């Protein structure tokens, strides 16, 4: 983040001078007043200019969009990128003709891109952490609905066969969906086992 110290006849003048120097609007910066200044005696003797320290805020939307754009250009993929900032969440959507490539097998490519974007926008640890959600063609919602149906199906199978069932490895987000759907089941319980990226959900019958 860029920071400059600037002076002016008043605090407002000093801030205005800093904004012109940085070429940004006031909503994009944080202002710290170092010295409110003084008009001095008869506005002449002991006069002192106001001094401020102005810091450009981190632009999460720009960083996320620019980084993803560079990746897609490298991959030779054309896509429209939309980024929406909601408090501590960055929701990023992509539309274009080759989105299947960006989704990958069961969302693996999409998850990898999401992880890389998260690393980039959160690299400055002193700044607010932003959770990144990357989606295209409404894949996330479709996948969530698929996992919910799977959870019910597996629970039914475990109860019918009396056997413990281990699902395929999933990322933390997908495992949470399975756990959430079955957390209040009177018949089965769930837990995770294994190490990332091979950690998986286990569905077991509750002990009588």
C-alpha positions in Angstrom: 0.0 0.0 0.0 1.2 3.5 -0.9 1.5 6.1 1.8 2.5 9.8 1.6 2.8 12.7 4.1 1.3 15.9 2.8 0.9 19.5 4.1 -1.6 22.2 3.5 -3.0 25.4 5.0 -5.7 23.3 6.6 -6.2 19.5 7.1 -8.7 19.6 4.3 -6.2 21.3 2.0 -3.5 18.7 3.0 -5.8 15.8 2.2 -6.9 17.4 -1.1 -3.2 17.8 -2.0 -2.5 14.1 -1.2 -5.4 12.9 -3.2 -4.2 14.8 -6.2 -0.7 13.4 -5.8 -2.0 9.8 -5.4 -4.7 10.3 -8.1 -7.4 8.6 -6.1 -10.7 9.6 -4.5 -11.1 10.1 -0.8 -13.1 6.9 -0.3 -10.0 4.9 -1.4 -7.7 6.2 1.3 -7.2 6.3 5.1 -6.2 9.6 6.6 -4.2 10.2 9.7 -3.8 13.8 10.9 -0.3 14.3 12.1 -0.6 18.0 12.8 -3.7 20.2 12.6 -1.5 23.2 12.0 -1.8 26.7 13.4 -2.7 30.1 11.9 -0.2 31.7 14.3 -0.4 35.2 15.9 -2.1 37.6 13.5 -2.0 34.8 11.0 1.8 35.5 10.6 3.9 34.7 13.6 4.2 31.0 14.5 2.0 29.9 11.6 2.3 26.2 10.9 0.8 24.1 8.1 -1.4 21.2 8.7 0.1 17.8 8.0 -1.6 14.5 7.2 -0.5 10.9 6.4 -2.6 9.4 3.6 -2.6 5.7 2.8 -4.2 4.1 -0.2 -6.6 1.3 0.9 -6.0 -2.2 -0.3 -8.2 -2.8 -3.4 -9.3 -6.4 -3.1 -11.6 -6.3 -6.1 -8.9 -4.9 -8.4 -6.2 -7.4 -7.2 -8.5 -10.4 -7.6 -9.8 -9.4 -11.0 -6.4 -8.5 -12.4 -4.7 -11.7 -11.1 -7.5 -13.9 -12.5 -7.4 -12.0 -15.8 -3.7 -12.7 -16.2 -4.2 -16.4 -15.5 -6.9 -16.7 -18.0 -4.9 -14.9 -20.7 -2.0 -17.3 -20.0 -4.4 -20.2 -20.5 -5.8 -18.6 -23.7 -9.3 -18.5 -22.3 -11.6 -15.5 -22.8 -14.1 -14.8 -20.0 -16.0 -12.0 -18.5 -15.0 -11.5 -14.8 -17.3 -10.0 -12.2 -16.2 -9.4 -8.6 -18.5 -8.4 -5.8 -17.2 -7.5 -2.4 -19.5 -8.4 0.5 -17.9 -7.5 3.9 -15.3 -10.2 4.3 -16.2 -12.2 1.2 -15.1 -11.7 -2.5 -17.6 -13.4 -4.8 -16.1 -13.9 -8.3 -18.0 -15.2 -11.3 -16.8 -16.0 -14.8 -18.8 -16.4 -18.0 -17.5 -17.5 -21.3 -17.4 -20.3 -23.9 -14.7 -22.5 -22.3 -15.9 -22.7 -18.7 -15.8 -26.5 -18.5 -12.0 -26.3 -18.7 -11.9 -23.9 -15.7 -14.2 -26.2 -13.6 -12.1 -29.4 -14.2 -12.9 -32.8 -12.8 -15.4 -32.3 -9.9 -14.3 -28.7 -9.6 -10.6 -29.3 -8.9 -9.4 -26.6 -11.4 -11.9 -24.1 -10.0 -10.8 -24.9 -6.4 -7.2 -24.4 -7.4 -7.8 -21.1 -9.0 -9.9 -20.0 -6.0 -7.0 -21.0 -3.7 -4.5 -19.0 -5.7 -6.6 -15.9 -5.8 -7.1 -16.2 -2.0 -3.3 -16.3 -1.5 -2.8 -13.2 -3.6 -5.5 -11.0 -2.0 -4.6 -12.1 1.5 -0.8 -11.9 1.2 -0.6 -8.8 3.5 -1.4 -10.3 6.9 -2.0 -7.0 8.6 -5.0 -6.3 6.3 -8.5 -7.7 6.7 -8.8 -11.3 5.6 -11.1 -11.9 2.6 -12.7 -15.2 1.9 -12.8 -15.9 -1.9 -15.6 -17.8 -3.6 -14.9 -18.4 -7.3 -17.8 -19.7 -9.5 -18.8 -20.2 -13.1 -22.1 -21.5 -14.7 -23.5 -21.8 -11.1 -21.3 -24.8 -10.5 -21.0 -24.3 -6.7 -24.8 -24.5 -6.2 -25.2 -27.4 -8.5 -22.4 -29.3 -6.7 -23.9 -28.5 -3.3 -27.2 -29.9 -4.4 -25.5 -33.0 -5.7 -23.6 -33.5 -2.4 -26.8 -33.1 -0.4 -28.5 -35.8 -2.4 -25.4 -38.0 -2.0 -25.4 -37.5 1.8 -29.0 -38.7 2.1 -28.4 -41.7 -0.3 -25.2 -42.8 1.6 -27.0 -42.5 5.0 -29.8 -44.7 3.7 -27.3 -47.2 2.4 -25.4 -47.3 5.6 -28.5 -47.9 7.6 -29.8 -50.6 5.2 -26.5 -52.5 5.0 -25.3 -51.8 8.5 -21.8 -51.0 7.1 -19.5 -48.1 7.5 -19.2 -46.1 4.3 -16.1 -44.0 3.3 -16.7 -41.4 0.6 -14.2 -40.2 -1.9 -11.7 -37.5 -0.8 -13.2 -34.0 -0.8 -12.1 -30.5 0.0 -13.1 -28.9 3.4 -16.1 -27.0 1.9 -17.6 -30.2 0.4 -17.0 -32.2 3.6 -18.9 -29.6 5.6 -21.9 -30.0 3.4 -22.1 -33.7 4.0 -21.6 -33.2 7.8 -24.2 -30.5 7.9 -26.9 -32.6 6.1 -26.4 -35.6 8.4 -25.6 -33.9 11.7 -29.1 -34.4 13.1 -29.7 -37.9 11.7 -30.9 -40.3 14.4 -29.3 -43.2 12.6 -25.9 -42.2 11.4 -22.9 -40.1 12.4 -20.1 -38.6 10.3 -16.5 -37.8 10.8 -13.5 -37.1 8.6 -10.3 -39.1 8.4 -7.0 -38.9 6.4 -4.7 -36.0 5.5 -5.3 -33.3 3.0 -5.8 -33.5 0.0 -7.1 -37.1 0.6 -9.2 -36.4 3.6 -12.6 -38.0 3.4 -16.0 -38.2 5.1 -16.9 -41.5 6.9 -20.6 -42.3 7.5 -21.1 -44.8 10.3 -24.2 -46.1 12.2 -24.8 -44.6 15.6 -24.2 -46.9 18.4 -27.4 -48.2 20.1 
